[in-house]
Amino acid sequence: MRVGTVQETEYISSESSSQESEGSGHRTRFIILGAVLALAVGYMVFAAFPGNILYFLTVSEFMRADEYRDGRTVRVAGALVGGSFQRQEKSTFSNFQLTDKEGGAPERLVASYTGIMPDLFFNPHSEIILEGRYGPDDVFEAESILVKCPSKYQALEEERPTIG
C-alpha cells in the first residue's frame, strides 16, 4: 500500500471539487433557464387574454360596492327589466335597466349603450353581461354587450302546456 504525498492528495481533492462545481453550475443554469421560460409563457398567456381577466359582478353586487364605481372597466351580469328599454328615434343610442337574473334583489342598474343590440337581448330567459364604466351621471355606460343564450330545455318546459 502506497501512501501518497501531501501534494498528490491536494491535487486529487481539488480535481474532485472542480467537477462538483461544474455539475452544480449546470444545474443552476437549468434552473434559471426554466424560471425564465416559465415567466415568458406566463406573460404570453396574460397578454393574450386581457379581456378575459375581468370578473363579472351581479347587479346587486355592483350596486352595493362603491369601489367598482370609480370609472374602471367592469362586467355586470343581469336580466333586462321588462318595459325599461328605450331607444331614441332614428338612433342606435338606447337606455335600459338590468336586475339580478334570479330576481331576488330589488336593485336595478340604469345603463346606456350605443350600437346594435344582440338578437337575444330581449329574450326574458337570457343573461345579459355589460362591459363598461359607471359614469358620473349614475348611468352604466356599456361599451359592449354579451348575451348568454338561454337553455333550450328551460324554454321548452315553460312553453309546453301542462296537462292536468
Wavefront OBJ file of the C-alpha trace (Angstrom):
o trace
v 0.000 0.000 0.000
v 1.470 3.253 -1.098
v 0.878 6.377 0.868
v 0.647 9.488 -1.323
v 2.364 12.700 -0.591
v 0.551 15.760 0.605
v 0.811 17.356 -2.850
v -0.845 14.365 -4.583
v -3.688 14.387 -2.050
v -4.307 18.115 -2.539
v -4.312 17.668 -6.336
v -6.896 14.874 -6.159
v -9.177 16.838 -3.790
v -9.036 19.998 -5.920
v -9.859 17.968 -9.064
v -12.972 16.419 -7.464
v -14.046 19.822 -6.135
v -13.908 21.379 -9.635
v -16.057 18.519 -11.023
v -18.667 19.144 -8.307
v -18.770 22.887 -9.051
v -19.223 22.184 -12.792
v -22.223 19.917 -12.039
v -23.738 22.491 -9.733
v -23.138 25.206 -12.372
v -25.088 23.241 -14.992
v -27.914 22.655 -12.544
v -28.078 26.376 -11.716
v -28.178 27.250 -15.405
v -31.065 24.847 -15.992
v -32.984 26.269 -13.022
v -32.516 29.844 -14.260
v -33.444 28.852 -17.822
v -36.572 27.060 -16.562
v -37.624 30.079 -14.484
v -37.132 32.454 -17.436
v -39.170 30.163 -19.718
v -41.956 29.855 -17.142
v -42.123 33.646 -16.742
v -42.147 34.146 -20.526
v -45.001 31.654 -21.019
v -46.931 33.205 -18.128
v -46.553 36.669 -19.614
v -47.692 35.489 -23.058
v -50.815 33.872 -21.578
v -51.560 37.013 -19.565
v -51.036 39.299 -22.578
v -53.096 37.099 -24.913
v -56.274 37.233 -22.829
v -56.507 40.669 -21.179
v -60.280 40.959 -21.651
v -60.990 37.626 -20.025
v -59.349 38.651 -16.799
v -62.302 40.835 -15.854
v -64.549 39.163 -13.341
v -68.235 39.935 -13.754
v -70.470 41.016 -10.915
v -74.188 40.617 -10.421
v -76.291 43.786 -10.394
v -76.759 43.635 -6.612
v -73.003 43.111 -6.005
v -72.200 46.083 -8.223
v -74.797 48.388 -6.656
v -73.724 47.556 -3.090
v -69.962 48.067 -3.665
v -68.788 51.652 -4.191
v -65.232 50.617 -5.126
v -66.381 49.461 -8.588
v -67.918 52.832 -9.438
v -64.624 54.697 -9.805
v -64.520 54.692 -13.606
v -62.718 51.386 -14.130
v -63.947 48.871 -16.685
v -66.081 46.126 -15.144
v -68.563 43.493 -16.267
v -72.037 43.336 -14.783
v -74.430 40.438 -15.373
v -78.194 40.540 -15.055
v -81.537 40.340 -16.836
v -83.414 43.053 -18.699
v -86.182 44.691 -16.660
v -89.393 44.359 -18.669
v -90.572 47.634 -20.220
v -87.376 49.526 -19.371
v -85.832 49.536 -22.856
v -85.961 52.909 -24.631
v -84.293 53.860 -27.895
v -84.017 57.369 -29.292
v -85.782 57.755 -32.618
v -83.528 57.220 -35.675
v -80.570 56.436 -33.436
v -78.664 53.470 -32.052
v -78.468 55.053 -28.574
v -80.567 53.205 -26.006
v -81.302 53.218 -22.274
v -82.450 50.240 -20.230
v -82.311 48.690 -16.781
v -80.899 45.417 -15.525
v -81.685 43.486 -12.379
v -80.369 40.202 -10.992
v -81.309 37.199 -13.123
v -82.731 35.366 -10.121
v -84.977 38.340 -9.363
v -84.476 38.241 -5.594
v -82.727 41.597 -5.210
v -84.582 44.894 -5.710
v -81.518 46.735 -7.064
v -81.666 47.994 -10.626
v -78.809 49.202 -12.764
v -79.600 52.011 -15.204
v -77.467 51.525 -18.320
v -76.927 53.046 -21.744
v -75.459 51.630 -24.934
v -74.760 52.954 -28.407
v -74.853 50.262 -31.071
v -76.890 47.425 -32.462
v -78.433 45.172 -29.838
v -77.694 41.420 -29.963
v -80.503 39.155 -31.208
v -81.337 37.529 -27.862
v -81.185 40.785 -25.859
v -84.972 40.903 -25.420
v -85.406 37.194 -24.576
v -86.674 37.011 -20.969
v -84.505 33.929 -20.288
v -81.220 35.465 -21.497
v -78.463 36.584 -19.191
v -77.010 39.927 -20.278
v -73.399 40.861 -19.495
v -72.459 44.515 -19.878
v -68.833 45.593 -20.102
v -68.187 49.262 -19.444
v -67.845 52.002 -16.839
v -70.109 53.621 -14.310
v -70.433 57.272 -15.287
v -70.674 60.365 -13.081
v -74.375 60.683 -14.012
v -75.097 57.346 -12.223
v -75.595 55.520 -15.529
v -73.563 52.483 -16.522
v -72.122 53.269 -19.955
v -71.783 49.907 -21.708
v -69.053 49.574 -24.315
v -70.061 46.036 -25.275
v -72.949 43.669 -24.588
v -72.700 39.886 -24.353
v -75.835 37.755 -24.236
v -75.694 34.236 -22.849
v -78.184 32.027 -24.644
v -80.941 30.528 -22.527
v -81.114 26.793 -22.101
v -83.226 25.012 -24.739
v -84.740 22.827 -22.050
v -85.774 25.758 -19.875
v -87.502 27.497 -22.763
v -89.253 24.308 -23.931
v -90.537 23.433 -20.446
v -92.085 26.866 -19.988
v -93.720 26.836 -23.426
v -95.187 23.310 -23.120
v -98.805 23.330 -21.950
v -99.486 21.424 -18.764
v -101.984 18.602 -18.968
v -103.969 18.396 -15.899
l 1 2 3 4 5 6 7 8 9 10 11 12 13 14 15 16 17 18 19 20 21 22 23 24 25 26 27 28 29 30 31 32 33 34 35 36 37 38 39 40 41 42 43 44 45 46 47 48 49 50 51 52 53 54 55 56 57 58 59 60 61 62 63 64 65 66 67 68 69 70 71 72 73 74 75 76 77 78 79 80 81 82 83 84 85 86 87 88 89 90 91 92 93 94 95 96 97 98 99 100 101 102 103 104 105 106 107 108 109 110 111 112 113 114 115 116 117 118 119 120 121 122 123 124 125 126 127 128 129 130 131 132 133 134 135 136 137 138 139 140 141 142 143 144 145 146 147 148 149 150 151 152 153 154 155 156 157 158 159 160 161 162 163 164
